Amino acid sequence: MNLSFTIPFLSTKRKTTAICSLSETSLDSSTSNPNTSWAVVFRFVDKNGIVKERFIELIHVKETSALSLKSAIDSLFAKYGLSLKQVRGQGYDGASNMKGEFNGLRSLISRESRAAYYVHCFAHQLQLVVVAVAKELFDVGNFFDMISLLLSVVGGSCKRKDMIRESHRIKVNEEINNGEISTGTGLNQDITLQRPGNTRWGSHYKTLLRLVELFSSIIEVLEYVENDGTDTVKRRQAYGLLKYFHTFDFVFYLQLMLLILGLTDNLSMALQRKDQDILNAISLVKSTKRQLQQQRDAGWNLLLDNVSSFCEKHNIEIINMEEDYVGSRRLRKKPSISNLHHYQIDCFYTVMDFQLREFNDRFDEMTSVFRSKYLFDMN
């Protein structure tokens, strides 16, 4: 959880601007510690116009409700002789307790300081759009759940990770000897699966890229776990993963998410640049939205080609798009539809439209960003 405030300090002869950032130290939902810890840092422009940062302290709250967070912030500001009336900007993540229209921390602070315009971190907005929100669609959520399970099965053991690395190394050497891939400085280095993180923008995209590159080696290790593993639970999980990874559904959602995350990866990196200009960031967001719309309107055939190519390479059955769709969750009384209708209309268009709607909804703070920027300039 991240919070930031922009405050004009009056402790020097020349008015300066400071940003107070409070960051949660742990995002592990499985932790048994009920407290949330924030590292408090004041970032400010001193009388010489130099940006500085100073660590202040760690503060703890037992719960993360809006009222509890507000109380902690009030105590912090009072301790250092500050007032919320001085706040000129606020920004947090998209959680309801932070951003709620009526009871969120955003609203509670805005009631005390009407000048505390809300500005959401653009990079975090993007993360919410392309990953967190996508999980609300059942099949996409199931896809990411299986990826998470894969990382647990093959990534939870040094031996299995080494097996993947060694298997991939052997395959690369064979391809080099056969002239299938080129060699050179920085090429064909050892790689492994990367566990995605909710605070590491673009990590999901890198994980999927590694999955594609290591797919054959991963299948070999899963087969080893299923047949020769000593942990019964891991053997069952490996069996389920192997079954899923050889389905058309898996390949389809793998390629679809690679398409979406690939389009937004450059935007994600650009938004995290410290020297990024707000006006340029807004332009980049609009450009990415246009690219998503173009892919939605004309990207189906290319996506299907990528799916078919992956299936052929790894001996996965390619379904006939003209045949009736048969799904495990299909209602008996539901009229029959073709595979083409299911994957193009119910899946491809649904996911792309969802992403486009979320881009529009979650970046509606652009007006607020402009107002805040002009306010900062006036100060």
N, C-alpha and C positions, 0 to 999 in steps of 0.2 A: 504494500500500500504506500503510495507516495502522496505527499502534500507539499504545496509550495505557496508562499505568500510573498507579495512584493510590498515593501514598506519603506517610506521615506524616513531615514534616521535624522534626528535633530541634535545628535550628540557632538557634532562638529560645527565649525563656523559655516561651512558650506553644506547645504542640504545634499544628502546622498541617497542612493537607492540600495535597498538590501533585499535579498531573497532568503527566506527561512524555509529550508527543506527538511522534512521529517520522513524518514524511510523505515519501513518495517524491516527488522533484522532477519526474520524467518518467514518463509512462505509455505512451509511444510504443514499441510493440513492434518498430518498424522501425529504431530507432536502432542505430547501429553501436557505441555506447559500451557495453562489457560491464559497467560499474560501475553500481550503484544508489546514489543519494544520498538521504540523509535529513536534513531540517531538524529540529534538536532544540530543542524549546521546553518549558520548565518552567512549568506553570500551577499556582499555589498560592494558598492562603488565608493571608494574613499574620496577625500577632498582633493586628491591629485588625479582623480578620474581612473584609478586602477581598480579592477575587479578583484576582490579578495574573498576567501572563504575561511570561516573559523568554526571548528567543532565546539559545540556548547556542552551537551550532556546527553545521556540516555534517559528517556522517560518511559514509564510503563502504565498501561491501562489494562484492566481486567476484562473489558469487553470493548467491542468496536461499534457500538451503537452511535448514532449521530450526537446524542446528548452527552454521552461519555467522552467522545472525542472533543466536543466543544468545551466541556469542562476542563479537560487536560490542556487545551490550547489557551483558555482564559488564565489558568494558573501559570502557564509558561510565560505568557505576555506580561502578566502582573509581576512576576519574579524579576523580569529584566526592565521593568518600567515602560513597557510598550502598551499600546492600545489598539484594539481592532479598528478603531476609527482611522488609524494610519494606513490600514491595508489598502492597497491599490490593485491587487490581483490575487486570484486564488485558483488552484488547479489540483485535481486529484485523479484517481482512477474512476472507472465508471460504475462502481458498486452503488447499490441503492442507498446505503447508509451515508454515502459521501455526496451523491449527486441528486438525491430525491427532490422533486419539485417543491414539496411542502415541508418535509421533516428532515431532509438531508443536511449534512454539515454546510454544504454550499449555501443553502437557503438561510440557515441560522446565522451565518456570518454576514450574508448580504443584508439581513435585516438591521444589523448594527452598523454596517458600512456600505452604503449604496454604491460607493465608488469601487468596491471590491469586485471587479468584473471577473467572471469565471472564464478561465482559459484551460482547456483540456490539452494535455500533452498529445501532440499529433501522432507521435510514434506509438503511444499506447492506444490511441483511438484505432489506429490501423491494426494493431494486434487483436483488439476486440472484434474488429470487422472480419478479418480473414480466418481466424482460428476459433476463438471462444464462441462467437455467434454461430459459426458453421456447425459446431457440435450440437446445436439445438435441432438440427435435422437428423432424424434417426439413423439413416444409413451412413451419413458422414461421421456421426458420433461413434457408430459401431466400428467404422474404419479406424479412427484414431484410438479407440479402446484396444483394438487388436494390435496396433503399432506399439502401444504402451505395454501390452502383455509380452510382445516380442522382445522388447528391451529388457523386461524383467527376466525372461527365460534365458536369452543368450548374453545379455549384458550384465547379469548378476553373478557371473562366474568368470574369473580370470582365465580359467582353462578354456571355456567356450569362446571367449573373445580372442584368445590366441589361436584357437582352431579356425575361426573365421579369417583372421589375418593371414595365417599360413596357407589356407585354401585359396584365398584371393591372390596371394603372392605366386603360387604355383600356376594359377590360371593366367596371370599377367605374363609370366615368363613364357608360357606356351604360345600366347598370342603374339608376343614379341618375336619368338623364333619362327612363327608362321607368317610374319610380316603383316599381321592384322592391326597392330597398333604401332605408333612411332615412339622413339625414345628421345630423351633430351633432358636438360637440366630442369628439375622441378616436376618432371612427369613421372607417373606410375609409382608414387610414394605409397607407403603403408597407410591404410585408412581403417577406420572402425566406425561402428554406429555411434552417432551422437545423440544423447538424450535431450529432447527439447525442453526448454524452460519457459515458463509464462512471462518471465521478465527479460528474456533474451530474444529480442525481435529477430525474426528470420531463422531461428533455430529449428522450427518445424520443417521449413523448406530444406535446410541442409540435411536433416534426418531422412527425409524422403529421397533426396538425391543419393545419399549413401545407401539407402535400401535398394534402389535400382542398381547401383554399381556392384553391390555385394550380394545380390539376390541369390545367385547360384550357390555361393558359399554359405549363405544363411540357411538355405534349404538343406544342404548337406549336414550342417550342425544340428538342425532341428530333427532330421532323420536319425542322427546319432543319439540325441537325447531321448527320442521316442523309443528306440530299439535297445539302447544300452545304458540308459540313465538309471541311477539308483534311487532317485526321488520320484515317487509315484505321482505326486501332484504335478511336477515338472513334465513328466512323461505324458500325462493327459493334456497338459497345456500345449506341449509340442505337437501332439496329434491334432488338436483343434486348430492350431496355427497352420499346420501343413494343409489341412483340409480347406481352410479359408484362403490361403495364398494360392491355391490352384483353382480358384473360381474366377469367372469373368467379372463378377461384382468387385472383387478386390482390385483387379487390374484397372477397371473403369474408374473407381474412385481414386486410385493412386495417380492416374494420369490427369484426372480432373483437378485434384488438389495441387499437383505440380504445376498445372496451367495457371491456376488462380494465385498460388503463392509465388510463382515465378514472375507474374506480372507486377506483384506488389513488393518484391524483394528489393528492387532498386529504390523504390519509394521509401521503404523502411530504412535503408541505409542512409538515404539523403536526409530524412527527417531527424536522424540522430546526430547529424553533424553539428558541432557546437557553434559553427559560424553560419548556420542556416538562417536565411532571411525569411520572415513570416510570409511576405508577399510571394516569394519563390516557392515556399512550402505549399501555399494554397494553389499555386499554378500546377505544381507536381501532382497534387491530389486530384485536381480536375483532369489532368492528362491521364492519370491512371484510371479514372472513372470512364473516360472515353475509350481506353483500350479494353476495359472489361466489357463495355457495351458492344464494341466491335467483335470481340470474341463470342459474346452471347449471340449476336446476329449472324456471324459467318464462320464461327470456329468449330462447328460440330464435326464436319468431315475430317478436319485435321486431327481432332481429338480421337475420333474413331480409328483413324489410320495409326496413331500412336498406340492405342489399345491393342489393335490387331498385331502390330509389329512386336510388341512385348509378349503377347500370347504365343506367337509363332516361335520366338526365340527360346521361350521356356516351356514349350509343349503344354500350354494351357488351352483348353477347348474354347474355340471361338463360336459364339452362338449365332444362329440364323436370325437376323433382325426381322424377318417376315413372319416367323413363327409366333405362336401365342406365348406370352410371358407367364412363367410359373414361378411364383415367389413363395417363400416360407411363411410370410406374413399376409398373404393375399386372402381376402375374405371370400368365402365360397360363393356368396350371392353377387359378388362384384362382376359386372360384365367383363368378358375376356378382352384383353388388349394385346397388341403385338409387343415384341421386345423393343422394336424401334420406338413405339409410343412411350413405353416405360422409361427407357434410358435417355431418350432425347427430351421428351416433354416432362415426365415426372421427376427425372433426376437432373439432367443437364440444365434445362431452362429454370427449374425450381431453385437450384443452388446458385446459378448466376444471378437470377432476379433477386434472390435473398441478399446476396452480396451487394448488389447495386442499391437496394433499398437501405441497407445498413450504412453504406457510404453516405447516402443522402441524410439519413437520420443522425448519425454519429458525428458528422462534420458540420452540423448546423451551428456550431459555435464560431464559425468564421466571422460573422458580424461582430461577435463579442471580441474576437481577436483584434479586429480593426480598431474597435473603440478603445480597447486597452492600449494598443500600440500608440494611438494618437494621444491618449492620456499620459502615457509614459513620456512621450516626446515633449508635452507641455510642461511636465514636471522637471 
